[in-house]
């Protein structure tokens, strides 16, 4: 499990992508990202988190703001996902 903190914006988006790849994502290893300490996600960060979710990365414990950002992004791609601010994003 990886714990993500702060803001997922700008250069940090690519840093998170690289970190996930280094943890074995490209080798098919299942990853979990704990988003409890993420304060904000910009459009690029939201896109990355949705991409990671589609690659079978489990996202857990998003704050209410982050959960809403992910929900808004998911509704834009026609997908319906439950992004509650507690627990796992399904």
Buried (B, 14 or more C-beta within 10 A) or exposed (E): EEEBEEBBBEEBBEEBBEBBEEBEBEEEEEBEBBBBEBEEBBEBBBBBBBEBBEEEBBBBBBBEEBBEBBBEBBEEEEEEBEBEBEEEBE
